[in-house]
Amino acid sequence: MLSLTIEIIESDDLTVAFENHASARIVFSNIVMKPAIWDQFLAPWFGAYSRVKHVVCMEIMGRPFPQTSFEFNLERNVWRNFGWLCNNYFRDNIVMDTDVNPPVRILPWF
C-alpha cells in the first residue's frame, strides 16, 4: 500500500478558506473492493458479486468498474455490453471462485 498526502498552503496568489480541510490523503492499493454501486447498478449486468469475477471482468474489459452512479450512467450501454461479454466468457470457460470454500465455478448469469 502506498499513500500520498497533499496540502494546500496559503500564498500571495491563494488563500486557504477552510484550513481544517486543506490537506488530503490518497491511498493506493492493489486490493480489489466491491464498488458501492454494484448491487443497484452493476448486478443486473454482471450478476452477484465475486472478487474473482471482479478481477477477471476487469481483465476482459481492460478497465475498472465505475465507482459512482454518475460514472455508470455516462456509459450505461457500454456497461451492458461488457456484461454480456463477461457473461459469455464465464459461459465458455471454467473459472473457479477460490474465495469460497470449497471453490465453486462462476456461472454465467444470463
Summary of the structure (lengths in Angstrom):
residues: 110
radius of gyration: 19.2
end to end distance: 36.3
largest distance: 62.6
contacts: 239
relative contact order: 0.15
helix: 42%
strand: 15%
